[in-house]
Amino acid sequence: MRSEIDSQTIEKLMDVLGKEARGSGRIYFTGGASALLIGWRESTVDIELASPQDFLPPLPRWRDRSVFIERKGQISFYHYDFTAQALSKL
Protein backbone atom coordinates (compact mmCIF):
# COMPACT_ATOMS: atom_id res chain seq x y z
CA MET A 1 0.00 0.00 0.00
CA ARG A 2 1.36 3.43 -0.95
CA SER A 3 1.16 6.32 1.46
CA GLU A 4 -0.34 9.62 0.40
CA ILE A 5 1.90 12.60 -0.25
CA ASP A 6 0.96 16.14 0.77
CA SER A 7 2.38 19.55 -0.10
CA GLN A 8 4.68 19.54 2.97
CA THR A 9 6.28 16.34 1.67
CA ILE A 10 6.99 17.99 -1.68
CA GLU A 11 8.39 21.06 0.09
CA LYS A 12 10.74 18.79 2.08
CA LEU A 13 11.80 17.05 -1.13
CA MET A 14 12.58 20.43 -2.70
CA ASP A 15 14.61 21.44 0.37
CA VAL A 16 16.67 18.24 0.27
CA LEU A 17 17.28 18.42 -3.47
CA GLY A 18 18.30 22.06 -3.17
CA LYS A 19 20.74 21.30 -0.35
CA GLU A 20 22.24 18.20 -1.97
CA ALA A 21 22.64 19.52 -5.52
CA ARG A 22 26.26 20.01 -6.54
CA GLY A 23 25.38 22.11 -9.54
CA SER A 24 22.60 24.24 -10.92
CA GLY A 25 19.55 22.69 -12.47
CA ARG A 26 15.82 22.77 -13.04
CA ILE A 27 13.12 20.40 -11.90
CA TYR A 28 9.67 20.49 -13.47
CA PHE A 29 6.68 19.20 -11.51
CA THR A 30 3.59 17.79 -13.23
CA GLY A 31 0.26 16.26 -12.35
CA GLY A 32 -0.44 15.62 -8.69
CA ALA A 33 2.67 17.44 -7.50
CA SER A 34 1.61 20.63 -9.29
CA ALA A 35 -1.96 20.24 -8.04
CA LEU A 36 -0.71 19.97 -4.45
CA LEU A 37 1.59 22.98 -4.63
CA ILE A 38 -1.11 25.13 -6.21
CA GLY A 39 -3.68 24.01 -3.65
CA TRP A 40 -6.04 22.15 -6.00
CA ARG A 41 -5.63 18.92 -4.01
CA GLU A 42 -4.73 17.99 -0.46
CA SER A 43 -2.85 14.79 -1.30
CA THR A 44 -1.67 12.55 -4.11
CA VAL A 45 -0.66 8.91 -4.20
CA ASP A 46 2.83 9.41 -5.61
CA ILE A 47 5.19 11.68 -7.47
CA GLU A 48 6.07 10.00 -10.75
CA LEU A 49 9.17 10.52 -12.80
CA ALA A 50 7.21 11.29 -15.95
CA SER A 51 6.96 14.15 -18.38
CA PRO A 52 4.41 15.18 -20.98
CA GLN A 53 7.30 14.64 -23.40
CA ASP A 54 6.94 10.92 -22.65
CA PHE A 55 3.57 11.07 -24.45
CA LEU A 56 3.88 13.79 -27.10
CA PRO A 57 6.63 15.79 -28.80
CA PRO A 58 7.80 18.86 -26.88
CA LEU A 59 5.58 21.82 -27.62
CA PRO A 60 7.25 24.97 -28.93
CA ARG A 61 8.11 27.40 -26.11
CA TRP A 62 7.10 24.96 -23.35
CA ARG A 63 9.89 26.36 -21.16
CA ASP A 64 8.47 29.89 -21.53
CA ARG A 65 5.03 28.66 -20.38
CA SER A 66 6.38 26.68 -17.42
CA VAL A 67 5.56 28.49 -14.18
CA PHE A 68 8.39 29.24 -11.74
CA ILE A 69 7.74 27.98 -8.19
CA GLU A 70 10.91 28.83 -6.29
CA ARG A 71 14.65 28.28 -6.07
CA LYS A 72 16.23 26.12 -3.39
CA GLY A 73 20.01 26.16 -3.34
CA GLN A 74 21.10 25.78 -6.95
CA ILE A 75 17.86 24.16 -8.12
CA SER A 76 14.98 26.08 -9.69
CA PHE A 77 11.58 24.42 -9.47
CA TYR A 78 8.81 24.90 -12.03
CA HIS A 79 5.33 23.66 -12.91
CA TYR A 80 5.74 22.07 -16.33
CA ASP A 81 3.77 23.88 -19.08
CA PHE A 82 0.11 23.33 -18.15
CA THR A 83 -0.95 23.22 -21.82
CA ALA A 84 1.45 20.35 -22.48
CA GLN A 85 0.27 18.58 -19.31
CA ALA A 86 -3.36 18.78 -20.46
CA LEU A 87 -2.58 17.62 -24.02
CA SER A 88 -0.55 14.67 -22.74
CA LYS A 89 -3.67 13.35 -20.98
CA LEU A 90 -5.73 13.16 -24.22
C-alpha atoms as one frame of an Amber mdcrd trajectory, in Angstrom:
protein
   0.000   0.000   0.000   1.357   3.427  -0.949   1.157   6.317   1.456  -0.338
   9.622   0.399   1.896  12.599  -0.251   0.957  16.142   0.772   2.376  19.551
  -0.098   4.680  19.541   2.966   6.284  16.335   1.672   6.989  17.990  -1.675
   8.387  21.058   0.092  10.738  18.786   2.083  11.799  17.047  -1.134  12.576
  20.426  -2.698  14.606  21.441   0.370  16.666  18.243   0.271  17.276  18.420
  -3.473  18.299  22.057  -3.173  20.742  21.301  -0.354  22.239  18.200  -1.970
  22.641  19.519  -5.518  26.256  20.005  -6.538  25.381  22.115  -9.544  22.600
  24.239 -10.917  19.550  22.691 -12.471  15.822  22.773 -13.037  13.118  20.400
 -11.895   9.668  20.486 -13.471   6.680  19.197 -11.513   3.593  17.790 -13.233
   0.257  16.264 -12.349  -0.442  15.618  -8.687   2.672  17.436  -7.501   1.612
  20.627  -9.290  -1.963  20.242  -8.044  -0.712  19.970  -4.455   1.586  22.977
  -4.633  -1.114  25.134  -6.213  -3.680  24.006  -3.647  -6.037  22.146  -6.000
  -5.634  18.923  -4.009  -4.730  17.989  -0.463  -2.850  14.794  -1.299  -1.674
  12.554  -4.112  -0.662   8.908  -4.201   2.828   9.415  -5.613   5.192  11.683
  -7.469   6.068   9.995 -10.750   9.172  10.522 -12.800   7.212  11.290 -15.953
   6.964  14.152 -18.378   4.406  15.177 -20.978   7.299  14.636 -23.403   6.944
  10.918 -22.648   3.573  11.066 -24.445   3.884  13.788 -27.097   6.628  15.786
 -28.804   7.803  18.856 -26.880   5.578  21.825 -27.615   7.254  24.971 -28.930
   8.115  27.405 -26.110   7.105  24.963 -23.353   9.887  26.365 -21.155   8.467
  29.885 -21.526   5.034  28.663 -20.382   6.379  26.680 -17.416   5.561  28.493
 -14.178   8.387  29.242 -11.740   7.736  27.978  -8.194  10.913  28.833  -6.293
  14.649  28.285  -6.069  16.225  26.117  -3.388  20.006  26.162  -3.342  21.099
  25.780  -6.946  17.860  24.160  -8.124  14.983  26.079  -9.688  11.577  24.417
  -9.466   8.805  24.902 -12.031   5.332  23.656 -12.913   5.745  22.073 -16.333
   3.774  23.876 -19.075   0.113  23.326 -18.146  -0.949  23.224 -21.821   1.446
  20.347 -22.479   0.273  18.585 -19.309  -3.359  18.780 -20.463  -2.580  17.620
 -24.015  -0.547  14.670 -22.743  -3.672  13.354 -20.978  -5.728  13.164 -24.216
